[in-house]
């Protein structure tokens, strides 16, 4: 190897001075042109192997802050300022060595920069192989064992002093609008403020920009605090988004780029440790809050009414979640109504619709919303002028919960999750409360219904189907025994009430229903307390209880004694009408034969009277058939909505086709009433009666419909007026007294047909004599919408 190869050729520029003469590296455009024997020995490398290699070949192979790119930048700054800087080179194949470098421009053809090399002045040759990066990694391991932020703060400034050799350092953390000093070396405690605003000085700039700053001479920097005027060098690096780490020195240019990079590495480790502690503390705090919210939910379950539930929820939002401005809004009839509001918070008079604003949107979508700034949300309509941020959480169909703040981005996703948990508890309790109230109403309604049913509602004992566990009050009316006697252990057994001849069939039906859980219907005779007898119909179902371990019967027993008598009368009625029709047809046939054979006027007149009487009998038979259809129409479901106006029109047309009459009508286009299906027969009879018994042909008849309201319901008045002699007094008296006796009887079934059909329709019939002569039938019915 030649001397030229071992030692760089040339001299440095005349205006430049060499700070030390230990060794030198010749550099051009980031490429090594040569090294002297001192550097080759220091780096334990062959000089020939370095010639033509980039500067990165001299740097440690593992990724560190001491990269070739950073070295080129440091060399450029050193050439410009004349300052030296510390650097770590690779040593041999596995080691590293710490050095101090100074770059100077050279006057030589072979290279442009002379890079002078020596060990740092403040350190001995034994310190050259110390690896600060590795020691900082060891500190990172120590950070992992810290459970409190204060421990991390103290460890950070201790590492800055012991490893980075910073005599004066301090660590500050952002709290609200200030940077608060949490730890510092003893030398810094008297010179650094306990707290400064976030916008203050280099510390504030570092925190806001999240970039490190190195100041070689603070006397020339207007941002440096005069209180620190005795310091000449300052370095400030961000600790993540948490705070700032600063170091100061009394000499100019005390900190190098390496110091800045190592400080940033230390600050990064501290930031990671603080974030870990913050996450652990936040998780622990969240668990505590969740447990507290569950305790509040237990109190809500026993709260007396919805108002108390909302009051407990607001207290929890204030005390547990630390929301000092919050409100619960209930959705009522399309409007948001305040259910509970935090202490001291007064809502404005304006009422917000459930389709308005963020609250309406959250209610519709069922999804929570977090707003860092309400200004950017066009749907946001703050209820207070100074609201900046907030959260809105749905309460199912009940309403929404809102929390507000006067600061931007005051709420986190964790706040939203905790608010959703509170809202879920509130919604569950409110829905449970409403369900319980609805159940109580149903129980009351059911009890009222059972008490008023026209039958004996019963439930049998689970251990003995022959005895009753419950009956309603109707049992006394049906059986003559009061409920206590029928349900008492020493009272009357249910099975003993059944007639002996019917008991076997009833017992069989009951056993089958209990075994299979089915239903049955039976008709039998029941013995009453006064030794009487009634026909009853029993409908019941077998129900399993206690996990199918036992069964009971529930059902109703109704009195059908009247129904059986009515059925017997119906059979008799049909028998009589059938025979009557047959006999009348025989009479009519013989009358026709006589009419053809007789020519005597008196005899023919008698035949005509016989035929007229036969026709009347046929008419009576048909009306009796219509009346038979009314049997059993006292039940509510036998009536149905009908268009009265349409029925009147059809019946009027039918009468006009058969009689010489003039009928004037005053009818609406439609008029719906509730009546029995055979209402048309009554209307036709009313018009037919006016046509038959009116004055001289053509008979004048008026038919009108008027709709009015009385007692909160709609009524329809149908009037049929004629100009005839009027209805006979005996017929009117019979109808008004609602009875038919030997002394007071009507001459036909027509008026009775009208009367019974109108009565079955829950209407009234009024017969009046007109002052000008004639009769007026007034039929009043209920409208379909008012029934």
C-alpha positions in Angstrom: 0.0 0.0 0.0 1.5 3.4 -1.0 1.7 6.5 1.2 -0.7 8.2 -1.2 -3.2 5.5 -0.5 -2.8 5.6 3.2 -3.0 9.4 3.6 -5.3 11.8 1.9 -3.5 14.2 -0.5 -4.0 18.0 -0.4 -4.5 20.7 2.1 -7.6 22.4 3.6 -8.6 25.8 2.4 -6.5 28.7 3.7 -9.5 30.3 5.5 -10.4 27.0 7.3 -8.7 25.7 10.4 -8.4 22.2 11.6 -9.9 21.8 15.1 -7.8 18.6 15.8 -5.3 16.4 14.1 -6.1 12.9 15.2 -7.2 11.6 11.8 -8.9 12.6 8.5 -11.2 11.2 5.8 -11.2 12.7 2.3 -14.8 13.0 0.9 -16.2 14.2 -2.4 -20.0 14.1 -3.1 -20.7 11.7 -0.2 -18.0 9.2 -1.5 -14.8 8.3 0.4 -11.7 9.2 -1.5 -9.2 8.1 1.1 -8.5 7.7 4.8 -5.3 8.1 6.9 -3.7 5.5 9.1 -5.4 6.9 12.3 -8.9 6.5 10.9 -8.1 3.1 9.4 -6.8 1.9 12.8 -9.8 3.4 14.6 -12.3 1.7 12.3 -10.3 -1.5 12.0 -10.6 -1.5 8.2 -8.3 -1.7 5.2 -8.0 1.8 3.6 -8.0 0.3 0.1 -11.4 -1.3 0.8 -12.9 2.1 1.8 -11.7 4.0 -1.3 -14.7 4.8 -3.6 -17.2 3.6 -1.0 -20.2 5.8 0.0 -20.2 7.3 3.4 -22.9 4.9 4.4 -20.3 2.1 4.3 -18.7 3.7 7.4 -22.0 3.8 9.3 -23.5 1.0 11.5 -25.2 -1.7 9.5 -28.4 -1.8 11.6 -31.0 0.9 11.2 -30.1 3.8 13.5 -30.0 7.5 13.5 -26.3 7.3 12.3 -27.1 6.7 8.6 -25.1 7.9 5.6 -27.8 10.4 4.6 -27.7 12.0 8.1 -23.9 12.0 8.0 -23.9 13.9 4.7 -26.2 16.5 6.2 -24.1 16.9 9.3 -21.0 17.3 7.2 -22.6 20.1 5.1 -23.7 21.9 8.3 -20.2 21.6 9.8 -18.6 23.0 6.7 -20.9 25.9 6.8 -20.8 26.7 10.6 -17.4 25.4 11.5 -19.0 23.4 14.4 -18.0 19.9 15.3 -20.5 17.1 15.9 -20.6 13.7 17.5 -21.0 10.5 15.3 -21.0 6.7 15.7 -19.0 4.7 13.0 -19.0 1.0 12.4 -15.9 -0.6 13.9 -14.6 -3.8 12.4 -17.3 -6.3 11.5 -19.5 -6.1 14.6 -18.6 -3.1 16.7 -19.2 0.6 16.8 -17.1 3.6 17.9 -18.2 7.0 19.1 -16.2 10.0 17.5 -16.3 13.7 17.2 -16.1 15.1 13.6 -15.4 18.4 12.0 -15.7 19.1 8.3 -13.6 21.7 6.4 -13.4 22.6 2.7 -10.2 21.3 1.0 -8.0 22.6 -1.7 -7.2 19.5 -3.6 -8.0 17.9 -6.9 -8.7 14.5 -5.4 -11.4 15.5 -2.9 -13.5 18.5 -1.7 -14.0 18.0 2.0 -11.6 17.1 4.8 -13.4 15.3 7.6 -11.3 15.4 10.8 -11.9 12.6 13.3 -11.2 12.2 17.0 -12.8 11.0 20.2 -15.2 13.4 22.0 -13.3 15.9 24.3 -15.4 15.1 27.3 -14.9 11.3 27.0 -12.0 9.0 27.3 -10.9 6.5 24.7 -12.7 3.8 26.7 -16.1 5.5 26.2 -15.8 5.3 22.4 -17.4 1.8 22.2 -20.4 2.7 24.5 -23.7 2.4 22.6 -26.2 5.0 23.8 -28.9 3.5 21.5 -28.6 0.1 23.2 -28.8 1.8 26.6 -31.9 3.7 25.6 -33.4 0.4 24.6 -32.6 -0.8 28.0 -34.5 2.2 29.4 -37.5 1.3 27.2 -37.5 -2.1 29.0 -37.5 -0.2 32.3 -40.4 1.9 31.1 -42.5 -1.3 30.6 -42.3 -1.9 34.4 -43.7 1.5 35.2 -47.3 1.5 36.3 -47.7 5.3 36.9 -47.0 8.3 34.6 -45.0 10.0 37.3 -42.5 7.1 37.3 -42.1 7.5 33.5 -41.5 11.2 33.9 -38.7 10.8 36.4 -37.1 7.9 34.5 -37.1 10.1 31.3 -35.1 13.0 32.8 -32.8 10.5 34.7 -32.0 8.7 31.4 -31.4 12.1 29.7 -28.7 12.8 32.4 -27.1 9.4 32.7 -27.1 8.2 29.1 -27.3 11.3 27.0 -25.2 13.4 29.4 -27.7 16.3 29.5 -26.9 18.2 32.7 -30.1 20.3 32.6 -33.4 18.7 31.3 -37.1 18.9 32.0 -40.2 17.0 30.9 -43.6 18.8 30.5 -47.1 17.3 29.8 -50.1 19.0 28.2 -52.9 19.5 30.6 -55.8 21.5 29.3 -54.4 24.7 27.8 -51.0 24.4 29.5 -47.7 22.5 29.5 -47.1 21.4 33.1 -43.6 20.4 34.3 -43.7 16.9 35.7 -40.0 16.1 36.2 -36.7 17.9 35.9 -33.0 17.6 36.9 -32.0 19.6 40.0 -30.2 22.1 37.9 -33.3 22.9 35.8 -35.9 23.2 38.6 -35.0 26.8 39.4 -34.8 28.0 35.8 -37.9 26.4 34.1 -41.5 27.5 34.8 -43.9 25.0 36.5 -46.3 25.6 33.7 -46.6 27.6 30.5 -49.5 28.1 27.9 -49.5 25.7 25.0 -48.6 28.6 22.6 -45.6 29.7 24.7 -42.1 29.7 23.4 -40.1 26.9 21.9 -41.8 24.3 24.1 -45.2 25.3 22.7 -43.9 25.3 19.1 -42.5 21.8 19.6 -45.8 20.5 21.0 -47.9 22.1 18.3 -45.6 21.1 15.4 -44.6 17.7 16.8 -41.1 18.3 15.5 -37.8 18.6 17.4 -35.8 21.8 17.6 -32.1 22.5 18.3 -31.0 26.1 19.1 -27.2 26.6 19.2 -27.4 30.1 20.7 -30.6 31.1 22.4 -29.5 34.7 22.7 -30.3 35.1 19.1 -33.7 33.4 19.2 -36.6 35.7 20.1 -38.8 32.7 21.2 -36.5 31.8 24.1 -37.8 32.7 27.6 -35.6 35.5 29.2 -35.7 33.5 32.5 -33.4 31.1 30.9 -30.9 33.7 29.6 -28.0 32.1 31.4 -28.3 29.1 29.0 -26.8 29.4 25.5 -27.9 26.1 23.9 -31.4 24.6 23.9 -32.9 21.4 22.6 -36.7 20.6 22.5 -38.3 17.3 21.3 -42.0 16.2 21.4 -43.0 13.3 23.6 -45.6 11.9 21.2 -48.9 13.9 21.6 -48.4 14.0 25.3 -45.8 16.7 26.0 -42.3 18.0 25.5 -38.7 16.9 26.6 -36.2 19.8 26.8 -32.5 20.1 27.6 -30.4 23.2 28.0 -26.6 24.0 28.3 -24.6 27.1 29.2 -22.3 26.9 26.3 -23.0 27.7 22.6 -23.5 24.7 20.3 -23.6 22.2 23.1 -26.0 19.9 21.3 -25.3 18.0 18.1 -27.6 16.4 15.6 -26.8 13.1 17.3 -28.0 14.5 20.6 -31.2 15.6 19.0 -31.8 12.2 17.4 -31.0 10.4 20.7 -33.3 12.7 22.6 -36.1 12.0 20.1 -35.5 8.3 20.6 -35.8 8.6 24.4 -38.9 10.8 24.0 -40.4 8.2 21.7 -39.9 5.4 24.3 -41.4 7.7 27.0 -44.4 8.5 24.8 -45.0 4.8 24.1 -44.8 4.0 27.9 -47.2 6.9 28.7 -49.7 5.8 26.1 -49.6 2.3 27.6 -50.2 3.6 31.1 -52.9 5.9 29.8 -54.6 3.0 28.0 -54.4 0.7 31.1 -55.7 3.5 33.3 -58.5 4.3 30.8 -59.4 0.6 30.6 -59.4 0.4 34.4 -61.5 3.6 34.7 -63.9 2.3 32.0 -64.4 -0.9 33.9 -65.1 1.1 37.1 -67.6 3.3 35.2 -69.3 0.3 33.6 -69.6 -1.4 37.1 -71.0 1.9 38.5 -73.5 2.1 35.6 -74.7 -1.4 36.3 -75.2 -0.5 39.9 -77.3 2.5 38.7 -79.3 0.2 36.4 -80.2 -1.9 39.5 -81.6 1.2 41.1 -83.5 2.1 38.0 -85.3 -1.3 38.1 -86.9 -0.4 41.4 -87.5 3.3 40.5 -91.0 4.6 40.9 -92.0 5.7 37.4 -90.3 7.0 34.3 -89.5 10.4 35.8 -87.4 8.8 38.6 -85.5 6.6 36.0 -84.5 9.7 34.0 -83.4 11.5 37.2 -81.2 8.6 38.2 -79.8 8.6 34.6 -78.8 12.3 34.7 -77.2 11.9 38.1 -75.1 9.0 36.6 -74.1 11.0 33.5 -72.9 13.8 35.8 -71.2 11.8 38.5 -69.9 8.8 36.7 -69.4 9.9 33.1 -68.5 13.5 34.1 -70.9 15.1 31.6 -71.7 18.4 33.2 -74.1 19.4 30.5 -76.6 16.7 29.4 -80.2 16.0 28.9 -82.6 13.2 28.2 -85.3 14.0 25.5 -88.5 11.9 25.2 -90.2 11.6 21.8 -93.9 12.5 22.4 -96.4 13.0 19.6 -93.8 14.1 17.1 -92.0 16.4 19.5 -88.9 16.2 21.8 -89.9 16.8 25.4 -87.3 17.2 28.2 -87.4 14.2 30.6 -84.5 15.2 32.8 -81.6 17.8 32.5 -78.3 18.2 34.3 -78.2 20.6 37.3 -78.1 24.3 36.3 -78.8 23.6 32.6 -81.9 25.4 31.4 -83.4 24.3 28.0 -84.8 27.0 25.8 -88.5 27.4 25.2 -88.3 26.2 21.6 -89.7 22.7 21.1 -87.7 20.5 18.5 -89.7 18.1 16.3 -88.6 14.5 16.2 -87.8 14.9 12.5 -85.5 17.9 13.1 -81.8 18.3 13.8 -79.2 15.7 14.9 -81.6 14.4 17.7 -84.2 13.6 15.0 -81.7 12.0 12.8 -80.3 9.8 15.6 -83.8 8.8 16.7 -84.7 7.8 13.1 -81.5 5.9 12.4 -80.9 4.4 15.8 -77.2 5.2 15.6 -75.1 7.4 17.9 -73.3 10.5 16.6 -70.2 12.3 17.9 -69.6 15.9 16.7 -66.3 17.5 17.3 -67.6 20.8 15.9 -71.3 21.5 15.4 -70.5 24.2 12.8 -69.6 21.6 10.2 -72.9 19.7 10.6 -75.6 21.4 8.6 -78.3 19.5 10.5 -77.0 20.5 13.9 -79.3 23.0 15.6 -77.7 23.6 19.0 -80.2 24.3 21.8 -77.6 26.6 23.3 -75.6 29.3 21.5 -72.2 28.4 23.0 -72.3 24.6 22.2 -69.3 23.6 20.2 -69.2 19.7 20.4 -71.5 17.0 21.7 -72.7 13.4 21.5 -76.2 12.2 20.7 -77.3 8.6 21.6 -80.6 6.9 20.8 -82.9 5.5 23.6 -84.7 3.0 21.3 -88.1 4.4 20.6 -88.2 6.4 23.8 -86.1 9.3 22.7 -82.4 10.4 22.8 -79.6 11.4 25.2 -77.4 14.4 24.5 -74.2 15.7 26.2 -72.7 19.1 25.3 -69.5 20.9 25.7 -68.3 24.5 25.0 -64.9 23.1 23.8 -64.2 21.5 20.4 -63.6 17.7 20.3 -64.5 17.3 24.0 -65.8 13.8 23.7 -64.1 10.5 22.7 -65.4 7.3 21.2 -65.1 5.8 24.7 -67.5 8.5 26.0 -69.9 7.5 23.3 -69.7 3.8 24.3 -70.3 4.6 27.9 -73.2 6.9 27.0 -74.7 4.1 24.9 -74.4 1.7 27.9 -76.2 4.2 30.1 -78.8 4.8 27.4 -79.4 1.1 27.0 -80.1 0.8 30.7 -82.5 3.7 30.6 -84.3 2.4 27.5 -84.6 -1.1 29.0 -86.0 0.2 32.3 -88.5 2.6 30.5 -89.7 -0.2 28.3 -90.0 -2.6 31.2 -91.9 0.1 33.2 -94.2 0.7 30.3 -94.7 -3.1 29.8 -95.6 -3.5 33.5 -98.0 -0.6 33.3 -99.6 -2.1 30.2 -99.8 -5.5 31.9 -101.5 -3.9 34.9 -104.0 -2.2 32.6 -104.6 -5.5 30.9 -105.1 -7.2 34.2 -107.6 -4.6 35.3 -109.4 -4.8 31.9 -109.4 -8.6 32.1 -110.7 -8.5 35.7 -113.4 -6.1 34.6 -114.3 -8.2 31.6 -114.4 -11.4 33.6 -116.6 -9.7 36.2 -119.1 -8.5 33.6 -119.2 -11.6 31.3 -122.7 -13.2 31.1 -121.3 -16.5 32.2 -119.4 -18.3 35.0 -115.7 -18.0 34.2 -113.8 -20.7 36.1 -110.4 -22.3 36.7 -110.1 -25.7 38.2 -107.5 -26.7 40.9 -104.4 -28.3 39.6 -104.6 -31.2 42.0 -108.3 -31.9 41.5 -110.3 -31.0 38.3 -113.5 -31.6 40.2 -112.9 -28.6 42.4 -112.7 -24.9 41.5 -109.7 -22.6 42.2 -111.4 -19.5 40.8 -114.9 -18.3 39.6 -116.2 -14.9 38.9 -119.2 -13.3 40.6 -121.7 -14.5 38.0 -121.4 -18.0 39.6 -123.8 -16.8 42.3 -126.4 -15.8 39.7 -126.0 -19.1 37.8 -125.7 -21.6 40.6 -127.0 -19.9 43.7 -123.7 -20.5 45.5 -121.3 -17.6 46.2 -117.7 -17.9 44.8 -116.2 -18.6 48.2 -118.5 -21.6 48.6 -117.5 -23.0 45.2 -113.8 -22.5 45.7 -113.4 -23.3 49.4 -111.8 -26.6 50.4 -114.9 -27.6 52.3 -117.4 -26.0 49.9 -119.4 -27.4 47.0 -117.5 -29.5 44.4 -117.7 -28.4 40.8 -118.4 -32.0 39.7 -121.4 -32.2 42.1 -123.2 -29.4 40.3 -123.7 -31.5 37.1 -126.9 -33.5 36.8 -126.4 -37.2 37.6 -127.5 -38.3 34.1 -125.0 -35.9 32.4 -122.1 -36.3 34.8 -120.3 -39.2 33.1 -120.0 -37.4 29.7 -118.7 -34.2 31.3 -116.1 -36.0 33.4 -114.9 -37.8 30.3 -114.5 -34.5 28.3 -112.7 -32.8 31.2 -110.2 -35.7 31.6 -109.4 -35.8 27.9 -108.8 -32.0 27.8 -106.5 -32.3 30.9 -104.6 -35.2 29.4 -104.1 -33.7 25.9 -104.3 -30.0 26.5 -107.3 -29.7 24.1 -110.6 -27.9 24.2 -114.2 -29.1 24.5 -117.8 -27.9 24.5 -120.6 -29.6 26.4 -124.2 -28.9 27.1 -125.7 -30.4 30.3 -128.1 -29.8 33.1 -126.8 -28.0 36.2 -128.3 -28.3 39.7 -128.7 -25.0 41.5 -128.7 -24.2 45.2 -132.5 -24.0 45.4 -132.7 -27.5 43.9 -133.6 -26.0 40.5 -132.3 -27.1 37.1 -130.7 -25.1 34.3 -129.4 -26.0 31.0 -125.8 -24.7 30.6 -123.1 -24.8 27.9 -119.5 -25.3 29.1 -116.5 -24.4 27.0 -113.1 -25.0 28.4 -109.4 -25.8 27.5 -106.8 -27.9 29.3 -103.7 -25.9 30.2 -100.3 -27.2 31.4 -98.5 -25.3 34.2 -95.3 -25.6 36.2 -93.3 -27.0 33.3 -96.1 -29.4 32.3 -96.0 -31.0 35.7 -99.7 -30.2 36.3 -102.7 -29.2 34.4 -105.8 -27.1 34.9 -109.0 -26.3 33.1 -110.0 -22.7 32.2 -113.3 -21.9 30.6 -116.8 -20.4 30.9 -120.3 -21.8 31.7 -123.3 -20.0 30.2 -127.0 -20.4 30.8 -128.7 -21.7 27.6 -132.0 -22.6 29.2 -133.7 -19.8 27.3 -132.0 -20.9 24.0 -133.4 -24.4 24.3 -136.9 -23.1 24.9 -136.5 -20.7 22.0 -135.3 -23.6 19.8 -138.4 -25.6 20.8 -140.6 -22.6 19.8 -138.8 -22.2 16.5 -139.6 -25.8 15.7 -143.2 -25.2 16.6 -143.3 -22.0 14.5 -141.8 -23.7 11.4 -144.3 -26.5 11.8 -147.3 -24.2 12.1 -146.2 -22.0 9.1 -145.6 -25.0 7.0 -149.0 -26.4 7.7 -150.7 -23.0 7.5 -149.2 -22.4 4.0 -150.3 -25.8 2.8 -153.9 -25.4 4.1 -154.2 -21.8 2.7 -153.1 -23.1 -0.7 -155.9 -25.7 -0.5 -158.4 -22.9 0.4 -157.2 -20.7 -2.5 -157.5 -23.6 -4.9 -161.1 -24.4 -3.9 -162.0 -20.6 -4.0 -160.8 -20.4 -7.6 -163.0 -23.5 -8.5 -166.0 -21.9 -6.9 -165.4 -18.6 -8.6 -165.4 -20.3 -12.0 -168.7 -22.2 -11.3 -170.7 -19.5 -9.4 -172.5 -16.7 -11.1 -174.4 -15.4 -8.0 -173.0 -11.9 -7.1 -173.4 -12.5 -3.3 -171.6 -15.9 -3.6 -168.8 -14.4 -5.7 -168.3 -11.6 -3.2 -168.0 -14.3 -0.4 -165.4 -16.2 -2.6 -163.4 -12.9 -3.1 -163.4 -12.4 0.7 -162.1 -16.0 1.2 -159.3 -15.4 -1.3 -158.4 -12.0 0.3 -158.2 -13.7 3.7 -156.0 -16.5 2.3 -153.6 -13.9 0.8 -153.4 -12.2 4.2 -152.6 -15.5 5.9 -149.8 -16.1 3.3 -148.5 -12.6 4.1 -148.6 -13.3 7.8 -146.7 -16.5 7.3 -144.0 -14.8 5.3 -143.7 -12.1 8.0 -143.5 -14.7 10.7 -140.6 -16.3 8.8 -138.8 -12.9 8.8 -139.4 -12.6 12.5 -138.0 -16.1 13.0 -134.8 -14.8 11.5 -134.6 -12.2 14.2 -134.5 -14.9 16.9 -131.0 -14.7 18.5 -130.1 -11.3 17.1 -129.6 -9.7 20.5 -125.9 -10.3 20.3 -123.7 -7.4 19.2 -122.1 -9.3 16.3 -125.5 -9.9 14.7 -125.6 -6.3 13.6 -123.6 -5.1 10.6 -122.9 -1.8 8.8 -125.5 -1.1 6.1 -126.1 1.7 3.6 -129.5 2.9 4.6 -129.9 5.3 1.7 -129.3 2.6 -0.8 -131.8 0.2 0.9 -134.5 2.9 1.0 -134.1 3.6 -2.7 -134.5 -0.1 -3.6 -137.6 -0.5 -1.4 -139.2 2.7 -2.7 -138.7 1.5 -6.3 -140.3 -1.9 -5.4 -143.4 -0.3 -3.8 -143.9 2.2 -6.7 -143.9 -0.7 -9.2 -146.8 -2.5 -7.3 -148.9 0.5 -6.1 -150.4 3.6 -7.6 -148.5 6.0 -5.3 -146.4 9.2 -5.6 -143.3 9.0 -3.4 -141.1 12.0 -2.8 -137.7 11.2 -1.3 -135.0 13.4 0.4 -132.0 11.1 0.7 -128.2 11.6 0.9 -126.0 9.8 -1.5 -124.9 7.4 1.2 -125.8 6.9 4.8 -124.2 4.0 6.7 -126.0 2.7 9.8 -125.5 -0.4 12.1 -128.6 -2.7 12.0 -129.6 -6.3 11.6 -129.4 -7.7 8.0 -133.2 -7.9 7.6 -133.6 -4.1 8.0 -134.8 -3.9 4.4 -137.9 -5.9 5.3 -138.9 -3.3 7.9 -138.3 -0.4 5.5 -140.4 -2.1 2.8 -143.2 -2.8 5.3 -143.2 0.8 6.4 -143.5 2.1 2.8 -146.0 -0.7 1.8 -148.1 0.2 4.9 -148.2 3.8 3.8 -149.2 2.8 0.2 -151.9 0.4 1.4 -153.5 2.6 4.0 -152.9 6.1 2.5 -155.6 8.3 1.0 -157.3 8.1 -2.4 -155.0 7.1 -5.2 -152.6 8.3 -6.1 -151.3 8.2 -2.5 -148.8 10.9 -1.5 -145.8 9.5 0.5 -142.7 11.3 1.7 -139.5 9.6 2.7 -136.6 11.5 4.2 -133.3 10.9 6.0 -131.6 13.3 8.4 -128.2 12.7 10.1 -127.5 14.3 13.4 -125.5 13.8 16.6 -126.6 13.3 20.1 -124.8 12.2 23.3 -121.5 12.0 21.4 -122.7 9.6 18.7 -124.3 9.8 15.3 -128.0 9.2 14.8 -130.1 8.8 11.6 -133.8 9.7 11.5 -135.9 8.0 8.8 -139.4 9.5 8.3 -142.2 7.9 6.3 -145.3 10.2 5.9 -148.6 9.4 4.2 -151.9 11.3 3.8 -154.2 8.4 4.8 -156.7 8.0 7.6 -153.9 7.0 10.1 -153.1 3.9 12.0 -155.9 2.4 14.1 -155.8 3.3 17.7 -155.7 -0.3 18.9 -152.6 -1.0 16.7 -150.7 2.0 18.0 -151.5 1.2 21.6 -150.4 -2.4 21.1 -147.1 -1.3 19.6 -146.5 1.3 22.3 -147.2 -1.1 25.2 -145.0 -3.8 23.5 -147.6 -6.5 24.3 -150.3 -8.4 22.6 -153.3 -9.3 24.7 -156.9 -10.5 24.1 -158.2 -7.0 24.7 -155.5 -5.0 23.0 -154.2 -6.5 19.8 -153.0 -5.2 16.4 -154.8 -6.3 13.2 -151.6 -7.6 11.6 -147.9 -8.4 11.9 -146.6 -5.5 9.8 -146.1 -2.9 12.6 -144.7 -5.7 14.8 -142.3 -6.6 12.1 -141.1 -3.0 11.9 -140.9 -2.7 15.7 -138.9 -5.9 16.3 -136.5 -5.3 13.5 -135.8 -1.7 14.6 -135.4 -2.8 18.3 -133.0 -5.6 17.3 -131.0 -2.9 15.4 -130.7 -0.9 18.7 -133.0 1.7 17.3 -136.4 3.3 18.2 -139.8 3.5 16.5 -142.2 6.4 17.0 -145.7 6.6 15.4 -147.3 10.0 15.2 -150.5 11.4 13.7 -149.9 14.4 11.3 -151.9 17.6 11.9 -152.8 17.8 8.3 -153.9 14.2 8.3 -152.1 10.9 7.8 -149.4 9.1 9.7 -145.6 9.6 10.3 -143.4 6.7 11.1 -140.1 7.9 12.7 -137.3 5.3 12.8 -134.0 6.3 14.6 -130.8 4.3 14.1 -127.2 4.7 14.9 -124.6 5.5 12.3 -121.9 3.0 11.6 -119.0 5.4 12.6 -120.7 6.3 15.9 -121.6 2.9 17.1 
